[in-house]
Amino acid sequence: MGMGGIRTAGDLVLRMQLTRGLKIDQAKAYVAEKLGVTPFDLSDCSVMRELRQSLDIGYPMPDPGAAKGIEAKIKIARLLGIKINSVEQFRKRTGF
C-alpha cells in the first residue's frame, strides 16, 4: 500500500523530505509522531481522512467551512514545525 498526496499523508511526508532532507523512513516517523499515529497509519486513507478532518489540515472534497488552500498550509506548517514558502509569502503580504 502506498502513500499519495492529501488522501493519506504523502504530502506531509514529502514536505519533511524536502524541507529537512530526511530519508523517507525518517520523514514518516517524524510525521507519525507529530500526528500521534503509527507510520503504518499514514498510508491508511480512512485513518488519515478522520485525522485530517479533526486537525483541519485539508482533505479531498472538504465540507463547507473546512480549511483549504493557504489556511490548510498554515496549519500544516504550524503542526510540523516547518516553513512553507507560500505561507511565508502570504504572511509578508498580509501581515498575518
Secondary structure, DSSP 8 states (H G I E B T S, - for coil): ----GGGTTHHHHHHHHHHH---HHHHHHHHHHHHTS-TGGGG-HHHHHHHHHHHT---SS--TTS--HHHHHHHHHHHHT---HHHHHHHHHH--
